[in-house]
Amino acid sequence: MKDTLGVLLAGGAGERLYPLTRDRAKPAVTFGGNYRIIDITLSNCINSDLRHVYILTQYKALSLNRHIREGWNIVARDLGEFIEILPPMKRVSENWYLGTADAVYQNIYSIGSEQPKHVLILSGDHIYKMNYRRMLEQHLASAADVTLATILIDPTETYRFGVVDVDREGRIVGFEEKPERTDTRSPYNPRLVSASMGVYLFNTDVLIPVLLKDAEDSNSAHDFGKDILPRMAAEYRVYSFNFVDENKKEALYWRDVGTLESLYEANMDLVAVSPVFNLYDKAWPIRTHQRQYPPAKFVFGEPGRMGVAIDSIVSAGCIISGGMVRNSIVSPDVRINSYSDVDSSIIFSHVNVGRHCRIRRAIIDRDVHIPEGTVIGFDPEADKERYFVTDSGITVVTRDYSLFESPVTVDYFTAE
């Protein structure tokens, strides 16, 4: 892996995660209580011994930059290792990033300065466990120019993915971006379809000229899935790496958490007795930056006023003070006050839930104060008048709500 450079794309605007991305970059959104979304991919890098990583940022990257600085300054600089943020520099273009391929193209000088033999393109908004070393080993063994990580999906889900046509030797001979339907079937399982995971391993001497050619094409969307890879399938040795899941569960786990619904569902995957995505595997640790908080505390044991959390993740610094938490994720420094009930919800850090509140199927953003007696998630029409409600009925409560509804003053310059 010493000859491989990781390029992690973290610059998307994240419109589908609005309003959580109104003040922060998508990869900086909280996940699993303690973590940010980007921590999952960065942990994969460290666990795979990939220690040369560029993170390409763009929109609202302040909290993301701070998180990387505080939590990921862990590699050996003296040995030439780095996890480094690259903001847009407009060195080769006057545009912001026009697509995934253009983002890499605009940093072509930074990539060239490291002189890697291989470049691994990664996304900052996926939840999965993968050993990239396995992918590199297959890439070298097959003498591939490009290797795509692929996962088996049901044919009814093709509209959500880039679908690849793989021959019996693992070579990709066709690529379709999000087709409504396809007759293609995977050689790994003839009942299923191979789909791209958005993880691409290039030989550098192949990647550079391909990016230069794409940059000159005025008809291109400058995207790997839409433009680069479909063209390369006919001209280069493009191979599939069938996903080997380090999560060690019966079903393969890979989630694109680019929407509020998918983010909510991925968080709910963590709280089962036997979690679908396991944060507790010591063989594949997930790293992050954690502030120094005291342990979580549960107080009061009176009938009807008992501090309890069931099938939930409760982070450090939390006080469950006579309230009930069920099937939920509670981030650091949260207080749930007496007689309140929180069910199937995600509570970000520094939230105070007043007494006698009822909250169900909600995402509460950081620094929000929920006034006493507030009811959220039981009347969608009433919620829509005050909060953001998704089509599936998930209620999102953000910081601007707290400014109008409580005496708490939010310091927007406080680090996330």
Number of C-alpha atoms within 10 A of each C-alpha: 18 13 13 23 24 23 26 25 22 29 26 21 18 20 14 14 19 17 18 24 18 15 16 20 24 31 30 27 22 24 24 25 20 22 18 21 21 27 27 24 23 25 20 21 23 20 20 16 14 24 25 22 23 22 23 23 25 20 20 18 21 17 19 24 19 14 21 20 15 14 15 18 14 13 14 11 11 7 8 11 15 18 24 17 19 18 17 18 13 12 11 12 13 9 12 15 21 13 18 21 23 22 22 24 24 24 20 17 13 13 19 12 8 13 15 18 16 23 23 23 22 22 23 27 27 21 21 18 26 24 19 21 16 13 23 20 11 15 23 12 9 16 13 19 20 25 27 27 21 24 23 20 20 12 19 12 15 20 15 13 19 21 31 27 22 24 16 9 10 18 20 24 19 18 23 20 20 17 14 13 12 15 7 17 21 21 16 16 11 10 13 17 26 30 30 24 23 17 17 22 27 23 20 21 14 15 19 16 12 17 19 14 10 20 19 10 10 8 9 14 18 24 17 21 22 19 17 20 24 19 15 18 19 13 9 15 16 25 27 28 22 18 22 18 17 17 20 14 13 8 9 19 20 18 15 17 23 19 17 23 17 14 25 19 13 21 23 21 15 22 22 16 9 10 13 20 23 20 15 10 12 8 9 19 16 20 20 20 16 13 13 9 12 13 14 16 16 18 16 15 12 9 7 13 17 19 23 19 20 15 15 22 21 26 22 20 20 24 23 26 22 23 28 23 24 18 21 29 29 30 26 27 23 25 23 27 23 23 20 27 21 25 20 21 26 29 27 24 24 19 24 22 27 20 20 18 21 20 23 20 21 23 26 24 24 24 25 27 26 23 17 17 14 14 18 23 22 14 10 17 11 12 19 15 9 13 17 18 20 14 9 9 18 21 26 25 25 20 21 13 15 21 15 10 13 12 10 13 13 15 8 10 8 8 10 17
